[in-house]
């Protein structure tokens, strides 16, 4: 696996986690 692919996957995971946390903070009634 290339380093570029690893960086892209890591970036995608970071963005997904950030969005998940953002929604968790904006809509606390869902948790």
N, C-alpha and C positions, 0 to 999 in steps of 0.2 A: 504493500500500500504506500502510495506516495505521500510526502510531507504535505503537499498542497491539499490533497483530499482530507488529510487529518485535520488541517486548519479549517477547512470548510465545514467539516462535520462538527468540530468544536464550536465554531461560530454559530452554527444552526442551533445547537443545543443551548448555548448561552442566550440566544435571542428567544428561544421557546421558553426557557426558564424565566427570563425577564418579563415576558408577556404574561405568563401564568401568575407571577407574583404581583404584577400590576393589577390584573383583574381581581386577585384575592384582596388587595388593599382597597380597590374601588368598590367592590361588591362583597363586603364582609358578611352580609346576611345569607350568602349562599354557602358559607362554611360553618 
